[in-house]
Amino acid sequence: MAGYARYTALLDACVLFPLAITDALMSLATAGLYAAKWTRQIEQEWIAALEEQRPDLKGRLETRRDCMREASDLI
């Protein structure tokens, strides 16, 4: 789990919104290189931004959100 790393980073919506960046950052976190953290407000912000750009994903991001929560420490 990413929460046991030596370094901690607060990930803002601007890096959680682009899926490729998010995947790279979450991979590094699950590898234990750092602990990824964000708040529920940040989480709601990236989901809203993605749903605005991709209306076809509206209501379909819960699985991704849940996987990201498992790999990080939500604060």
N, C-alpha and C positions, 0 to 999 in steps of 0.2 A: 504494500500500500504506500502511496506517495507521501503520507503524513509523517513518515519516519526518516526523512532525508535531513541532511545537515542544513541545507538552505531552504528558505521559504520564499515564495513569490505570490503576491496578490495579483491575480489575473483579472484585468478589466474587460468589459464587454468588447472593446475594440480588438482584443486578441482572441476572444472566445467566439466572435461572430464569423470570421473567415474560417471555413471548415478545415482547410489544409493546415493553417497555422495552429488551430485548436488540436488537430490530430497529432501534429509534431510535438506540441507542448505537452499534451497528455501522455504521449509515448515516453518522453523524457521523464515525466513525473512518475509514471508507473515503473520505470526502470530504476527509480530511487535516486535520481540525480538532484531532485529538489522536491519540495512539497508544494503542490499547487493548491491555492486557496482562492475563494471568492465568496461573495455574499449572495443571499437570495435576490436582492435588488439587482445586482450585476447579472445574475442568471436570468431574471425576467427581462432585463434590457437586451441581452443578446438574442433571446428567443423572439422578442417583439421585433427587433431589427431584421432578423432572418425571415420571419413570417411576413413582414412588410415587403421585403424584396422578393420572396418566394411564396406567394399566397397558397400555392399547392401544398405547402408543408404545414399550413395552419392546423394545429391540434395533433400533429404527428411527430413532435420533437421530444415527447416524454421519455422514450426509450433512450435516446441519445443523452438527454439530461441525466437520467438515472445512472447510466454507465459512467458519465463524467463524475457524478457525485461519488460513486463507488471508488473511483481512482484518485479522489482528492479529499481535502478537508474543507467542507463548506463552513464558513464562519458567519 
